[in-house]
Amino acid sequence: MKRIGVMTSGGDAQGMNAALRAVVRAGLDRGLEVYAIYEGYRGLVEGGELIRPMSWNSVGGILQLGGTIIGTARCAEFRTREGRVRAAANLIRRGIDGLVVIGGDGSLTGADVLRSEWPAIRQELLDAGQISRDEYEAYPYLAIVGLVGSIDNDMWGTDITIGADSALHRITYAVDAISSTAASHQRTFVVEVMGRNSGYLALMSALATGADWVLIPESPPDVENWEEKMCQVLKAGRAAGRRDSIVIVAEGAIDRNGAKITADYVRQVLEHHLHEDVRTTILGHVQRGGAPSAYDRTMSTLVGVAAVDELLNATAESTPQLIGVKGNRVTRLPLMECVEKTRAVNAAIKECNFAKAMELRGRGFQESFQILRTLVRALPHEPKVGQRRLTLAVLTASAPAPGMNTAVRAAVRLGLDRGHYLLGVNNSFLGLINDDMRPFKWMDVDGWASMGGSELGTNRHVPSGKDFYAIARTIEERQIDGLLIIGGWAGYLSALRLMHERENFPAFEIPIICLPASINNNLPGSELSVGADTALNNIVDAVNKIKQSAVASRRCFVVEVMGKYCGYLALLSMVATGAERAYLHEEGVTLKDLYEDVMLLNTGFEHGKRLGVMIRNERAHPLYTTQFMANLFEAEGGDLYEVRTSVLGHLQQGGDPSPFDRILATRYAYRCINFLEEEALAGRNTVACVGVQGSQYHITPLEDVIRQYDMKLERPKEQWWMTLRPIARMLAQPGPQYYQRRNGD
């Protein structure tokens, strides 16, 4: 394979440009020629200037752009045999025998049809004299790979599709803003979101924003009089103290008989039953526009690189693959199997077989829906007669991380709904030491889903000495049956110390679980910590602004990010922003590295480069500081460019949590409450931590994961994200034509 093509088709989605950039640069890096097919299948059919070769610079500066720079358009002609014959002829004449298609199920199906017809079409073109015998023999098959570009997240076989996370950002921001005005006037709002036949955006935005009701096509209300039930719940919520009511409606929502439920109908129902003014907001295409989130930039980049490698490994007998993600891992599944199962979901919904539709959506979707059903209640269920009601304490520890409040809210409501008592411990472990805590009621955590920081208060105090006696006394007097610690390494270390003091203090013989919440993403037992995604988005937003400043005045910026000794934020922000370099403590920094970076910058600026961004982890090197690097680049760059530093600091910890962090915090809290309840009722006293490893959630004894942790550097001994380092380097390095002068010498 010498030449490949890449195209975007169907509806646009944020992150398509990141995928395009990855395909082009990975292809060039691997010695291929890469062609962009403009305007989707129309460009494939019409050919000409709509199929153009791409250089390294062709995709420079597009990571932060929404939409798709190569365009997308509907093409009725491609659906005909004649149109596909023209498309095949255009590919063969340009020597393209591999195709990356970024689009939805319809676009991917179209590509597979062309692939399956390729042998017959090739013979037809030869017989008609449109291609030569040499061309006929040179291109015996067409290899295709699919990437799912759709904000709806409706494709079976991948956890999330390109654009879905960015769309959730738009919805979450809008609903957060609507909630504040709704609360001011004690008003009800109906918000309609996109998704076609998928309720993903509606479900996850409801989970992330703390909405009061949601309507999705996969699981309509299970009663005929759902309108009355919805209004009863909203009325009860107002009576309990809520000042606003938010109902989120998926655009494909239906009732149990298959009748469409519109946002306007919901508004009319609410006005009739609640006797108040109800407003409707249809978010529309704002969900599909704008810059992609940090997650979409990174994920789209990884699947784009994987698509090129898949094409290189393809043979005539290969089954076309769809490149997706499961957890933090890129996956490959048969393309048409994914398309067929996606269509099976739509068929199940049409047939009102909602159990099958939910099953096909997967366990994560089902679990999120069950959690939401509890969280939207106006008040918890009454305790069961004769049940043992546990007393569970919740605290936040270590540095603040966006999403801590979301986790507390979910834990409190899930625990209360099961009939248990929940205690909020103020000021981290100092609250346990000083018996400073409060019993939680259902409405005490209303509105916490979207709040940054920690309402309970947090610090890095780790118990020692006389602290243990005070904590044991508090646990005994409060009759605490289980402890949930939400936070960073100080919280984990505190849990270990309590466990090691059990011989001296029997009160510590209770189940304890740690929920990872740290922007550094450096905790044991989990590949993802609550808060890290928000911090990454904060960095990306800041670097976007820095790049606008730099490009206007020929500058290089050395940007310092947090992370302690963990380079996660530095490396992932390099991938998400397109920075030239990331300095990590894991790799160290040498004079040779700095010399090579000076040469890279100088050569680039000599040949027209207008900006440079170097990202440095705050503890990458004790002597080669951010200011040292800036001074070095300034001295060696001479008049070519200016150098500035930007230490982002605590803005990385601030702000409202991202939708990703809110959902992750909620699902972690669900597992933590399950664990504490099961352990306490069974009389066990395991000390554990919850986390994501690969594509699975795990609860692991803390003593087991600590063996795989570097306690001095406060990071896991093996970090999954370091496998992304070669990709980050490859995408940042200039291609073979990068430094060609404009006059061609």
MIVEXFI-134197 format. One record per residue (C-alpha): x, y, z; residue number from 1. Coordinates in steps of 0.2 Angstrom, whole numbers, padded with zeros to 4 digits, m for minus. Example, Ala and Ser with C-alpha at 12.3 -4.5 7.8 and 13.67 -1.06 7.14 Angstrom:
BEGIN
R,0062,m0022,0039,1
R,0068,m0005,0036,2
This chain:
BEGIN
R,0000,0000,0000,1
R,0007,0017,m0006,2
R,m0007,0029,m0005,3
R,m0022,0030,0006,4
R,m0037,0042,0007,5
R,m0046,0050,0021,6
R,m0064,0057,0021,7
R,m0077,0064,0033,8
R,m0095,0060,0029,9
R,m0112,0062,0037,10
R,m0115,0075,0051,11
R,m0100,0084,0057,12
R,m0093,0081,0075,13
R,m0080,0089,0085,14
R,m0064,0080,0085,15
R,m0065,0075,0066,16
R,m0051,0087,0063,17
R,m0040,0079,0076,18
R,m0043,0062,0068,19
R,m0039,0069,0051,20
R,m0023,0076,0057,21
R,m0018,0060,0065,22
R,m0022,0050,0049,23
R,m0012,0062,0038,24
R,0003,0063,0049,25
R,0003,0044,0054,26
R,0002,0040,0036,27
R,0016,0051,0031,28
R,0027,0045,0045,29
R,0025,0027,0039,30
R,0030,0032,0021,31
R,0013,0033,0013,32
R,0005,0046,0002,33
R,m0011,0053,0010,34
R,m0025,0060,0000,35
R,m0040,0070,0008,36
R,m0057,0067,m0001,37
R,m0066,0084,0001,38
R,m0085,0085,0004,39
R,m0088,0067,0008,40
R,m0094,0054,m0004,41
R,m0098,0069,m0016,42
R,m0079,0071,m0018,43
R,m0076,0053,m0020,44
R,m0089,0053,m0035,45
R,m0084,0069,m0043,46
R,m0065,0067,m0041,47
R,m0055,0081,m0048,48
R,m0049,0094,m0036,49
R,m0060,0086,m0022,50
R,m0046,0073,m0020,51
R,m0030,0081,m0015,52
R,m0013,0076,m0008,53
R,m0010,0081,0010,54
R,0007,0087,0017,55
R,0012,0088,0035,56
R,0008,0106,0036,57
R,m0009,0103,0028,58
R,m0016,0098,0045,59
R,m0006,0110,0056,60
R,m0016,0121,0068,61
R,m0033,0111,0066,62
R,m0034,0102,0082,63
R,m0044,0115,0091,64
R,m0056,0118,0076,65
R,m0074,0111,0076,66
R,m0082,0103,0061,67
R,m0071,0096,0048,68
R,m0059,0106,0037,69
R,m0062,0094,0022,70
R,m0080,0096,0022,71
R,m0095,0084,0022,72
R,m0110,0083,0011,73
R,m0124,0071,0006,74
R,m0122,0062,m0010,75
R,m0137,0053,m0017,76
R,m0127,0047,m0033,77
R,m0115,0037,m0022,78
R,m0130,0026,m0017,79
R,m0132,0021,m0035,80
R,m0121,0008,m0044,81
R,m0116,0021,m0057,82
R,m0110,0033,m0043,83
R,m0099,0019,m0035,84
R,m0091,0015,m0052,85
R,m0086,0033,m0054,86
R,m0079,0033,m0036,87
R,m0069,0017,m0039,88
R,m0062,0025,m0055,89
R,m0056,0040,m0046,90
R,m0048,0030,m0032,91
R,m0039,0019,m0045,92
R,m0033,0033,m0056,93
R,m0025,0041,m0040,94
R,m0017,0025,m0034,95
R,m0028,0024,m0018,96
R,m0031,0007,m0012,97
R,m0034,0011,0007,98
R,m0048,0022,0014,99
R,m0051,0029,0031,100
R,m0070,0034,0033,101
R,m0075,0045,0047,102
R,m0093,0046,0049,103
R,m0109,0037,0056,104
R,m0117,0020,0052,105
R,m0123,0026,0035,106
R,m0106,0032,0029,107
R,m0097,0017,0035,108
R,m0110,0005,0027,109
R,m0107,0015,0011,110
R,m0089,0012,0012,111
R,m0091,m0007,0015,112
R,m0103,m0008,0000,113
R,m0090,0000,m0011,114
R,m0077,m0013,m0004,115
R,m0088,m0028,m0007,116
R,m0092,m0022,m0025,117
R,m0074,m0018,m0029,118
R,m0069,m0034,m0039,119
R,m0084,m0032,m0050,120
R,m0082,m0014,m0052,121
R,m0064,m0016,m0056,122
R,m0068,m0028,m0070,123
R,m0082,m0017,m0077,124
R,m0069,m0002,m0078,125
R,m0057,m0013,m0087,126
R,m0069,m0019,m0099,127
R,m0075,m0001,m0103,128
R,m0057,0004,m0105,129
R,m0058,0017,m0091,130
R,m0043,0009,m0082,131
R,m0028,0000,m0089,132
R,m0023,m0018,m0087,133
R,m0008,m0012,m0076,134
R,m0020,m0002,m0065,135
R,m0032,m0017,m0064,136
R,m0019,m0028,m0058,137
R,m0011,m0015,m0046,138
R,m0027,m0013,m0036,139
R,m0035,m0030,m0033,140
R,m0044,m0024,m0017,141
R,m0050,m0009,m0007,142
R,m0045,m0009,0011,143
R,m0057,0001,0022,144
R,m0056,0006,0041,145
R,m0070,0015,0050,146
R,m0070,0029,0063,147
R,m0086,0034,0071,148
R,m0089,0052,0070,149
R,m0106,0056,0078,150
R,m0111,0066,0093,151
R,m0125,0054,0096,152
R,m0114,0040,0103,153
R,m0125,0028,0095,154
R,m0113,0015,0088,155
R,m0112,m0002,0095,156
R,m0094,m0008,0099,157
R,m0086,0008,0106,158
R,m0089,0016,0123,159
R,m0089,0033,0115,160
R,m0089,0041,0097,161
R,m0080,0056,0091,162
R,m0089,0072,0096,163
R,m0100,0064,0110,164
R,m0089,0071,0124,165
R,m0089,0089,0116,166
R,m0108,0088,0114,167
R,m0110,0084,0132,168
R,m0099,0099,0137,169
R,m0111,0110,0127,170
R,m0126,0103,0135,171
R,m0119,0103,0152,172
R,m0114,0121,0151,173
R,m0131,0126,0144,174
R,m0141,0116,0158,175
R,m0129,0123,0172,176
R,m0133,0141,0165,177
R,m0152,0137,0164,178
R,m0152,0130,0181,179
R,m0146,0146,0189,180
R,m0160,0157,0181,181
R,m0173,0143,0184,182
R,m0168,0143,0203,183
R,m0169,0162,0203,184
R,m0188,0162,0198,185
R,m0192,0145,0204,186
R,m0196,0140,0187,187
R,m0197,0123,0177,188
R,m0187,0121,0161,189
R,m0188,0108,0147,190
R,m0172,0105,0138,191
R,m0172,0096,0121,192
R,m0155,0088,0116,193
R,m0150,0079,0101,194
R,m0146,0060,0098,195
R,m0158,0053,0085,196
R,m0163,0036,0092,197
R,m0150,0037,0105,198
R,m0153,0043,0123,199
R,m0135,0044,0127,200
R,m0133,0063,0127,201
R,m0150,0065,0137,202
R,m0145,0052,0150,203
R,m0127,0057,0153,204
R,m0131,0076,0153,205
R,m0145,0072,0166,206
R,m0133,0062,0176,207
R,m0120,0076,0175,208
R,m0131,0091,0178,209
R,m0142,0084,0192,210
R,m0158,0086,0181,211
R,m0174,0081,0189,212
R,m0182,0070,0175,213
R,m0176,0063,0158,214
R,m0185,0055,0144,215
R,m0175,0043,0132,216
R,m0180,0032,0118,217
R,m0172,0016,0125,218
R,m0182,0016,0141,219
R,m0198,0026,0141,220
R,m0209,0028,0157,221
R,m0215,0011,0161,222
R,m0233,0017,0165,223
R,m0247,0024,0154,224
R,m0250,0039,0165,225
R,m0231,0044,0165,226
R,m0236,0062,0164,227
R,m0244,0062,0181,228
R,m0230,0053,0189,229
R,m0217,0065,0182,230
R,m0227,0080,0189,231
R,m0229,0071,0206,232
R,m0210,0069,0207,233
R,m0207,0087,0202,234
R,m0220,0094,0214,235
R,m0213,0083,0228,236
R,m0196,0090,0224,237
R,m0202,0108,0226,238
R,m0210,0103,0242,239
R,m0194,0096,0248,240
R,m0184,0112,0244,241
R,m0179,0113,0226,242
R,m0181,0130,0218,243
R,m0179,0124,0200,244
R,m0185,0109,0190,245
R,m0175,0103,0174,246
R,m0183,0090,0162,247
R,m0171,0084,0148,248
R,m0179,0076,0133,249
R,m0170,0066,0120,250
R,m0176,0071,0102,251
R,m0180,0053,0099,252
R,m0190,0051,0115,253
R,m0206,0040,0114,254
R,m0218,0033,0126,255
R,m0220,0014,0129,256
R,m0232,0013,0114,257
R,m0220,0021,0102,258
R,m0229,0038,0101,259
R,m0216,0052,0100,260
R,m0214,0063,0115,261
R,m0209,0081,0110,262
R,m0202,0095,0121,263
R,m0217,0105,0118,264
R,m0229,0092,0123,265
R,m0219,0090,0140,266
R,m0220,0109,0142,267
R,m0239,0108,0140,268
R,m0241,0094,0152,269
R,m0230,0103,0165,270
R,m0240,0119,0163,271
R,m0256,0110,0165,272
R,m0252,0100,0181,273
R,m0240,0112,0189,274
R,m0250,0128,0186,275
R,m0234,0138,0182,276
R,m0225,0146,0167,277
R,m0213,0133,0159,278
R,m0200,0137,0147,279
R,m0193,0126,0133,280
R,m0175,0127,0127,281
R,m0170,0117,0111,282
R,m0151,0117,0111,283
R,m0150,0111,0092,284
R,m0134,0112,0082,285
R,m0124,0122,0096,286
R,m0121,0104,0102,287
R,m0112,0100,0087,288
R,m0102,0116,0085,289
R,m0087,0124,0093,290
R,m0070,0117,0098,291
R,m0068,0099,0103,292
R,m0065,0094,0121,293
R,m0048,0088,0127,294
R,m0055,0070,0127,295
R,m0061,0071,0110,296
R,m0045,0078,0104,297
R,m0035,0064,0112,298
R,m0047,0050,0108,299
R,m0049,0055,0090,300
R,m0030,0056,0088,301
R,m0027,0039,0095,302
R,m0040,0031,0084,303
R,m0034,0040,0069,304
R,m0016,0033,0071,305
R,m0023,0016,0074,306
R,m0033,0017,0058,307
R,m0018,0019,0048,308
R,m0009,0005,0056,309
R,m0025,m0006,0053,310
R,m0024,m0001,0034,311
R,m0006,m0006,0033,312
R,m0010,m0023,0040,313
R,m0025,m0026,0029,314
R,m0025,m0039,0016,315
R,m0038,m0044,0003,316
R,m0045,m0057,0015,317
R,m0046,m0045,0030,318
R,m0063,m0040,0037,319
R,m0065,m0021,0038,320
R,m0063,m0015,0055,321
R,m0071,m0001,0066,322
R,m0058,0007,0077,323
R,m0066,0012,0094,324
R,m0062,0013,0112,325
R,m0066,0003,0128,326
R,m0061,0012,0143,327
R,m0043,0019,0139,328
R,m0039,0006,0126,329
R,m0041,0007,0107,330
R,m0051,m0007,0101,331
R,m0054,m0016,0084,332
R,m0070,m0024,0079,333
R,m0078,m0030,0063,334
R,m0086,m0015,0055,335
R,m0102,m0022,0049,336
R,m0105,m0032,0065,337
R,m0105,m0015,0074,338
R,m0116,m0007,0061,339
R,m0129,m0022,0061,340
R,m0130,m0022,0080,341
R,m0132,m0003,0080,342
R,m0147,m0005,0068,343
R,m0153,m0019,0079,344
R,m0155,m0006,0093,345
R,m0165,0005,0082,346
R,m0176,m0009,0077,347
R,m0179,m0014,0095,348
R,m0185,0003,0099,349
R,m0196,0004,0084,350
R,m0204,m0013,0089,351
R,m0205,m0006,0107,352
R,m0194,m0020,0113,353
R,m0186,m0009,0126,354
R,m0177,m0023,0136,355
R,m0168,m0028,0121,356
R,m0163,m0010,0117,357
R,m0156,m0007,0134,358
R,m0147,m0024,0133,359
R,m0139,m0019,0117,360
R,m0134,m0002,0123,361
R,m0122,m0011,0136,362
R,m0119,m0012,0154,363
R,m0113,0006,0156,364
R,m0128,0013,0149,365
R,m0140,0002,0159,366
R,m0130,0006,0175,367
R,m0130,0024,0172,368
R,m0149,0024,0170,369
R,m0152,0014,0186,370
R,m0141,0027,0196,371
R,m0151,0041,0188,372
R,m0167,0034,0193,373
R,m0162,0035,0211,374
R,m0154,0052,0210,375
R,m0169,0061,0202,376
R,m0180,0055,0216,377
R,m0188,0069,0226,378
R,m0185,0060,0242,379
R,m0177,0043,0246,380
R,m0187,0027,0248,381
R,m0192,0023,0266,382
R,m0181,0011,0275,383
R,m0187,m0007,0274,384
R,m0195,m0014,0290,385
R,m0182,m0023,0300,386
R,m0167,m0019,0290,387
R,m0150,m0015,0298,388
R,m0147,0004,0295,389
R,m0128,0007,0293,390
R,m0120,0023,0297,391
R,m0108,0028,0283,392
R,m0096,0043,0284,393
R,m0090,0052,0269,394
R,m0075,0064,0268,395
R,m0063,0072,0256,396
R,m0045,0072,0258,397
R,m0029,0079,0250,398
R,m0029,0093,0237,399
R,m0046,0099,0230,400
R,m0051,0091,0213,401
R,m0066,0095,0202,402
R,m0079,0082,0204,403
R,m0077,0079,0223,404
R,m0094,0087,0227,405
R,m0102,0076,0213,406
R,m0095,0060,0221,407
R,m0101,0066,0238,408
R,m0119,0070,0231,409
R,m0120,0053,0223,410
R,m0114,0043,0238,411
R,m0126,0052,0250,412
R,m0141,0050,0239,413
R,m0137,0032,0235,414
R,m0134,0028,0253,415
R,m0149,0037,0260,416
R,m0160,0028,0247,417
R,m0155,0012,0254,418
R,m0160,0017,0271,419
R,m0143,0021,0278,420
R,m0137,0036,0288,421
R,m0124,0047,0280,422
R,m0112,0058,0289,423
R,m0102,0072,0281,424
R,m0085,0074,0289,425
R,m0079,0092,0288,426
R,m0061,0097,0285,427
R,m0055,0080,0280,428
R,m0047,0069,0294,429
R,m0047,0084,0305,430
R,m0066,0082,0306,431
R,m0064,0064,0312,432
R,m0051,0069,0325,433
R,m0062,0084,0331,434
R,m0079,0075,0329,435
R,m0083,0089,0317,436
R,m0097,0081,0306,437
R,m0115,0083,0301,438
R,m0129,0071,0296,439
R,m0134,0072,0278,440
R,m0152,0074,0272,441
R,m0157,0071,0254,442
R,m0158,0090,0250,443
R,m0142,0094,0258,444
R,m0133,0090,0242,445
R,m0145,0097,0230,446
R,m0135,0107,0217,447
R,m0118,0099,0221,448
R,m0117,0089,0205,449
R,m0110,0104,0196,450
R,m0100,0112,0209,451
R,m0081,0112,0209,452
R,m0070,0112,0225,453
R,m0075,0103,0240,454
R,m0090,0109,0251,455
R,m0085,0097,0265,456
R,m0067,0105,0265,457
R,m0051,0096,0262,458
R,m0033,0096,0266,459
R,m0017,0085,0266,460
R,m0017,0081,0285,461
R,m0012,0062,0287,462
R,m0016,0055,0305,463
R,m0002,0051,0316,464
R,0002,0049,0335,465
R,m0013,0055,0346,466
R,m0024,0057,0331,467
R,m0028,0039,0331,468
R,m0036,0039,0348,469
R,m0047,0054,0344,470
R,m0052,0046,0327,471
R,m0056,0029,0336,472
R,m0066,0038,0349,473
R,m0076,0047,0336,474
R,m0080,0031,0326,475
R,m0086,0023,0342,476
R,m0097,0037,0348,477
R,m0104,0040,0331,478
R,m0106,0021,0328,479
R,m0098,0023,0311,480
R,m0100,0006,0301,481
R,m0090,0011,0285,482
R,m0079,0026,0278,483
R,m0078,0033,0261,484
R,m0063,0043,0257,485
R,m0064,0054,0242,486
R,m0047,0062,0237,487
R,m0029,0060,0233,488
R,m0013,0051,0240,489
R,m0015,0059,0258,490
R,m0032,0050,0259,491
R,m0025,0033,0253,492
R,m0010,0035,0265,493
R,m0022,0039,0279,494
R,m0033,0023,0275,495
R,m0017,0013,0276,496
R,m0012,0020,0293,497
R,m0029,0017,0300,498
R,m0028,m0001,0294,499
R,m0010,m0004,0302,500
R,m0017,0003,0318,501
R,m0031,m0010,0320,502
R,m0021,m0020,0333,503
R,m0021,m0004,0344,504
R,m0038,0002,0340,505
R,m0052,m0010,0336,506
R,m0064,0004,0331,507
R,m0054,0004,0314,508
R,m0061,m0014,0310,509
R,m0073,m0006,0298,510
R,m0073,m0007,0279,511
R,m0064,0008,0271,512
R,m0064,0013,0253,513
R,m0054,0026,0243,514
R,m0062,0035,0228,515
R,m0048,0042,0217,516
R,m0050,0061,0215,517
R,m0034,0070,0210,518
R,m0030,0081,0195,519
R,m0013,0073,0195,520
R,m0020,0056,0190,521
R,m0007,0048,0200,522
R,m0016,0036,0212,523
R,m0014,0017,0214,524
R,m0027,0005,0208,525
R,m0035,0016,0195,526
R,m0030,0023,0178,527
R,m0042,0038,0179,528
R,m0044,0050,0194,529
R,m0059,0061,0196,530
R,m0053,0079,0192,531
R,m0040,0075,0179,532
R,m0051,0077,0164,533
R,m0057,0094,0171,534
R,m0038,0100,0173,535
R,m0034,0094,0156,536
R,m0048,0104,0149,537
R,m0042,0119,0159,538
R,m0025,0117,0152,539
R,m0031,0115,0134,540
R,m0042,0131,0135,541
R,m0027,0141,0142,542
R,m0015,0134,0129,543
R,m0027,0138,0115,544
R,m0027,0157,0121,545
R,m0008,0156,0123,546
R,m0006,0150,0105,547
R,m0017,0164,0098,548
R,m0005,0176,0107,549
R,0011,0167,0101,550
R,0006,0166,0083,551
R,0003,0185,0082,552
R,0020,0189,0088,553
R,0032,0175,0083,554
R,0034,0168,0101,555
R,0038,0152,0110,556
R,0029,0148,0126,557
R,0036,0137,0140,558
R,0020,0131,0149,559
R,0021,0123,0166,560
R,0008,0112,0172,561
R,0004,0102,0188,562
R,0006,0084,0191,563
R,0019,0083,0205,564
R,0031,0068,0199,565
R,0017,0062,0187,566
R,0018,0068,0169,567
R,0000,0063,0164,568
R,m0006,0081,0162,569
R,0010,0086,0153,570
R,0009,0072,0140,571
R,m0010,0072,0137,572
R,m0010,0091,0135,573
R,0004,0089,0122,574
R,m0007,0077,0113,575
R,m0023,0088,0114,576
R,m0015,0105,0110,577
R,m0002,0099,0097,578
R,0013,0106,0107,579
R,0030,0102,0101,580
R,0037,0095,0117,581
R,0032,0088,0134,582
R,0045,0087,0148,583
R,0041,0073,0160,584
R,0050,0068,0176,585
R,0047,0050,0171,586
R,0059,0053,0156,587
R,0070,0066,0164,588
R,0078,0081,0154,589
R,0096,0081,0148,590
R,0107,0095,0140,591
R,0106,0084,0124,592
R,0087,0086,0124,593
R,0087,0104,0126,594
R,0100,0106,0112,595
R,0089,0096,0101,596
R,0074,0107,0106,597
R,0083,0123,0102,598
R,0088,0116,0085,599
R,0070,0111,0082,600
R,0063,0128,0086,601
R,0077,0138,0077,602
R,0075,0128,0061,603
R,0056,0129,0062,604
R,0056,0148,0064,605
R,0069,0150,0051,606
R,0057,0142,0039,607
R,0041,0152,0043,608
R,0035,0144,0059,609
R,0026,0157,0069,610
R,0023,0149,0086,611
R,0030,0136,0098,612
R,0023,0128,0113,613
R,0034,0117,0125,614
R,0024,0110,0140,615
R,0034,0106,0156,616
R,0028,0095,0171,617
R,0031,0106,0187,618
R,0044,0093,0193,619
R,0052,0087,0177,620
R,0069,0092,0183,621
R,0075,0101,0199,622
R,0088,0112,0190,623
R,0081,0114,0172,624
R,0067,0124,0178,625
R,0053,0133,0167,626
R,0062,0149,0168,627
R,0079,0141,0164,628
R,0072,0133,0149,629
R,0064,0150,0143,630
R,0081,0159,0146,631
R,0090,0146,0136,632
R,0078,0146,0121,633
R,0078,0165,0122,634
R,0097,0166,0121,635
R,0099,0153,0107,636
R,0084,0159,0097,637
R,0092,0177,0095,638
R,0080,0187,0084,639
R,0071,0173,0077,640
R,0058,0173,0091,641
R,0054,0179,0108,642
R,0051,0167,0123,643
R,0038,0168,0137,644
R,0033,0157,0152,645
R,0016,0153,0158,646
R,0014,0144,0175,647
R,m0004,0139,0175,648
R,m0005,0135,0193,649
R,m0021,0132,0203,650
R,m0032,0137,0188,651
R,m0030,0118,0184,652
R,m0039,0113,0200,653
R,m0053,0126,0199,654
R,m0069,0128,0189,655
R,m0084,0117,0188,656
R,m0080,0098,0184,657
R,m0081,0092,0166,658
R,m0096,0080,0161,659
R,m0083,0066,0160,660
R,m0077,0069,0178,661
R,m0095,0071,0185,662
R,m0101,0054,0177,663
R,m0085,0046,0183,664
R,m0087,0052,0200,665
R,m0105,0046,0201,666
R,m0101,0029,0194,667
R,m0087,0027,0207,668
R,m0098,0033,0221,669
R,m0111,0020,0216,670
R,m0098,0006,0218,671
R,m0091,0013,0234,672
R,m0108,0013,0242,673
R,m0111,m0005,0236,674
R,m0095,m0010,0243,675
R,m0097,m0002,0260,676
R,m0115,m0010,0262,677
R,m0110,m0027,0257,678
R,m0094,m0027,0268,679
R,m0102,m0020,0283,680
R,m0118,m0031,0282,681
R,m0106,m0046,0280,682
R,m0096,m0042,0295,683
R,m0080,m0039,0284,684
R,m0067,m0025,0286,685
R,m0058,m0024,0269,686
R,m0048,m0008,0265,687
R,m0049,m0005,0247,688
R,m0049,0007,0232,689
R,m0060,0009,0217,690
R,m0054,0012,0200,691
R,m0054,0009,0181,692
R,m0041,m0003,0174,693
R,m0042,m0005,0155,694
R,m0061,m0005,0151,695
R,m0067,m0012,0168,696
R,m0071,m0005,0185,697
R,m0062,m0014,0199,698
R,m0062,m0013,0218,699
R,m0045,m0019,0224,700
R,m0038,m0021,0242,701
R,m0027,m0006,0245,702
R,m0012,m0017,0251,703
R,m0012,m0026,0234,704
R,m0011,m0010,0224,705
R,0002,m0002,0235,706
R,0015,m0015,0229,707
R,0013,m0008,0212,708
R,0015,0010,0218,709
R,0031,0021,0220,710
R,0027,0029,0237,711
R,0042,0041,0236,712
R,0037,0048,0219,713
R,0018,0046,0222,714
R,0014,0038,0206,715
R,0011,0020,0199,716
R,0027,0010,0194,717
R,0019,0007,0178,718
R,0008,0020,0170,719
R,m0003,0016,0155,720
R,m0002,0033,0147,721
R,0016,0032,0144,722
R,0012,0020,0130,723
R,0006,0036,0121,724
R,0023,0044,0121,725
R,0028,0038,0104,726
R,0012,0044,0096,727
R,0014,0061,0104,728
R,0032,0062,0098,729
R,0027,0056,0080,730
R,0013,0069,0078,731
R,0024,0083,0085,732
R,0039,0080,0073,733
R,0039,0088,0056,734
R,0036,0078,0041,735
R,0048,0076,0026,736
R,0042,0092,0018,737
R,0040,0102,0033,738
R,0055,0114,0031,739
R,0055,0116,0012,740
R,0057,0134,0007,741
R,0043,0142,m0003,742
R,0054,0144,m0018,743
R,0056,0125,m0018,744
R,0075,0124,m0014,745
